[in-house]
Amino acid sequence: MDVGEYNREQWNRRAEAGDEWSIPVTPEQVAAARKGDWEVLLTPTRTVPREWFGDIAGKDMLGLASGGGQQCPIFAAAGARVSCLDASDVQLALDEQVARREGLEIRTVQGFMHDLSDFADESFDIVFNPCSTAFAPEVLPVWREVARVLRPGGVLMTGFYNPVYYIFDPLALDRDELVPRYSLPHSDFDLPDEDREALLASDPDDKTLGFSHTLETQIGGQFEAGLVMNAMFEDRWDEIDVMSKLFPPFIATRSFKPA
C-alpha cells in the first residue's frame, strides 16, 4: 500500500465531510487578523503563545501539512507571505477558497512533509506544522527538510501526539478504558488485520491511519537536524476523555535554526 496516497485520499474524504480541521476561518476572523487580533492552534485546544511568533508581517511562512483554510489565511491576513503544503488537495482548496474570498495571497503546494523540494534552501522565517507528523511514516526526514528550508534564526513550531497515546487499545479508549496493548513505535498499517479493521469501523468519518513516533525522533530528531528547542507546552482534548484526565496527550514545541 502507498501509505501517503492512502491517507491523502482519506483526508480528502474527511475534508469533504466537514472535519473539524477543515472548517475555514470566517470573514470576521480574517478582519480581526488584519488588525493584529489573531490566534492559531498547533494542538487541539490550546492556542499558541503569540510571543512564539513575534511580528510576522513581512515574514516568509510555510504552513507544513497545514491545509484546511484555518491557519494559513490568518497568517496571510496578519501580513505574512504564506505558502501552504499539504497532502490533501481538498484541504488546500479550502485555503484557496478563503484566499479568493478575502483577497489574500497564499501559495498552495500539494505534497508530503518529508519532501519540500518545491522550496529552495533557506526560504522561510517560520515553519508552522500543526499536529500532523502522525501521518508521516518517518519523521526524521521531515525535520531535515524543515532545517534545510529555514533561514538562520528561523523558527519551527510543531505539535504532535505524546507517544504514550499509542500504547493503548483505541477501541477501549472509546469505552473510557485504558488498556495497554501495543509496544512503541508501531503503525496502524501494521496492526493485525482484525485490529485494523475494527479501528476503521469504529469511526465512519475517519479512515486515516497513523504512525507512532518516539520522543527520541520527535524531539531528538529536531536536535539531530540542527535545530535548538527553546519552548514547549502540553495540551488535552477539549472534551476530557479518559486519557486526558491522566496526562496531556499532545505536545507542542518551538525550535530555531541557529544563525
N, C-alpha and C positions, 0 to 999 in steps of 0.2 A: 504494500500500500504506500502511495505517496502521501505521507502524513501532512505535509504542508498543504497540498491541494485538497486533501480531505477536510482539514479544518477551515480552509478558505471557503469551501462550499457551505460548510455548516455555519460559519459566521455570516455568510450571505443570507442564509435562511433565518438566522437569529435576527439580523438587522431588518429584514423584510417583515418579520413578525412583531417588530416594535420592542426589541430587547431594551432593558434599562440603559445600556451603554450605546444605544442607537436612537436616542431621543434628542434631536438637535436643540441647541440653545435658542431662546426666544429673542425677538427683536428688543425686548426690554433689557435682557441681559447684555446684548451687544451694545446697546446705547449706554448702559452703565459702564461697561468696559472702556468705551471711548472716553469716558470721564475719569477713568482710573479706579473705578469701583468694580473689582472682579475677584473671583476665587475659582480654583480648579481642584480636581481630585486626582491623586495617584492611586489611591486605595478606596474601598467602598464608601467611607463616610467622613473621614477626617480631612479637612481642607489643608492644602499645602501652605506652610507659612510664607507670607509674602516676602520676608527677608531672604528666603531661599533664592528668589529671582532677582532682587534689585530692580532697577529701572529697565524694562525690556524694550522700550521704544527704540527703534532703530537696530535692535539686535537680530541676528540670524538664528532662527529657532527651527528645530526638527521635532515634529511630533512623531515619535517612533512607535509603530503599532498603535496609533492614536486616532484612527478614524472614528466616525460616528457623529460628527457635527457638534462636538462638545468643547474640547479644549482648544483646538487649533483656531476656530473662529474667535474665541476670546482673546487669544494671543495677538491675532491679526488686528482686532479692534483696538487693542491696547497699544498698537504701534509697531509690533514686531514684523519682520519679514519671515514668513512662515512657509515651511514645507511639511507635508504630511505623508508618511509612508505607512501603508497598511496592506495586509494580505488580501483583505476583503474589498472588492471593487464596489460593493453596495455600501459599505461603511464610508469609503472615500466619496461616493456620490452624495452622501449626506453633508460632508464638508463643502463640496462644490455647490450644493443646493443653498446652504447658508451664505456662502460667499456671493453667489448671484443675488440672493435676496437682499443682502446688506451692503453690496458694493465693496466687498473685501477681496484682497488678493491672497490666494492660498495655492501653492503648487502641490498637486497631488501625484503620488507615485505608487503604483501597485507593485508590491514586492514583499520579501521576507526579511525579518530582523537581522539575520546573520549576513545578509548581502546588501551592502549600501553602496554598491559600485556605481549607482547613478549620481553619487555625490563625490566631489573632489576632496582630497586631503584638506583638513583644517577649514571646513566650510561653515561651521556653526559655532555660535557662542553658547547655546543651550540645547541639550537633547532631553526631551521630556518623554518618558516611557511609562505609561500607566498600566501597571499590573497585567502584563501580557507574556512574560517570559515562560509561563507555564505551557505555552503553545510552541515553544522552541525546543526541538529535540536536544540541542546542546546550547548552553548559554555562554560558554567561553568565547566562541566566535562572535557573539553579539557584542560583548564588551570590547573585544579587539577592534571591531569595526567602529564602535562608538568613539573609542580613543583616537582612531585614525581621523575621523571627520570633525572632531572637536579642535578648536583653536587652543593654543596655550592659554591657560586661565579659564577655558570653557568648562561648563558645568553639565553633569549628568544627574538627572533626577529620575529615580525608578521606584516602582512598587512591585512587591512580589509576595507570594504565599510563604509563610513560615513553613519550612519543610515538614514539621511535625503534623501539619494538616493531613499529609498524605499517608500517614501511618494507619489512619482509622478507616474502617469499613464505611463507605459513603452511604450505603443503604441504611445502616444502623444509625448514622447521623440524622437521617430523615425521621427516625423514630426517637430522636433525642437521646440516643445511646452512644457512648464512646466505646467502640470495640476495636482494640488494636489488632491489625491483621496483616499489614504489608511492611516489608523492610524497605529502607531507603538506599539509593534512589530507585524509583520504578516509574513505569509508564502505563497509562490507561490502555495503550495499544497492546501492551504485553500481558495484560491480565488474562487469567483463564477465560476461555470463551464464555462460560456460563456467567462469570462475574461481569465481564464487559457487556454482555447483552442485557443483564439485569440493570446495570448502570445506565445504559442508553434508554431503557424502557422506563426508568424512574422519573424522567423529566421529558415530556414530549416536545418541549420547546428548546431543549439544549442537547444536541448530539455531538458537541465538541468533545475532544479527548485531549488530555493534558499529560505533562511530564513533571515529575517532581525533580527538584534540583536541591543539592545540599547547600548549606551556608558557605561551605568552602568554595563552591563555584559561584554562588550568587554574590557573596561579599568578597571572599578571597580572590575570585576571578576578576573583580574590578581592580584590586591591587595589582594582580598579575599583568593586567593590561596597561598599567602605569598610572592609574587614577588614584587620587587621595580622597578618602572619605572624611567629611567634616561635620555631618549632621545626620540624624535619623529619627524616626518615630514609629510607633506601632499603631495598629488600627483593628477595629472589630466590625462585624456586620451591624447594620442599623437595627435589625430585629435580632435581639440577643439570643443566639442559638446555644446549644449545649456546649459547644467548643468555646464560643466567645465568652461564656460565663467563667471559664477556667483560665484562658490565656488569649492574647490578641493573635488572630490567625494571619495577620498581614504586617509587613514591614515596608517602610519607605526609607530610602537613603538619598543623600546628596553627596556627590563626589565632584572633584575638579581635576583637570589636567594641569599639572604643574607647568609654569611658564619656563 
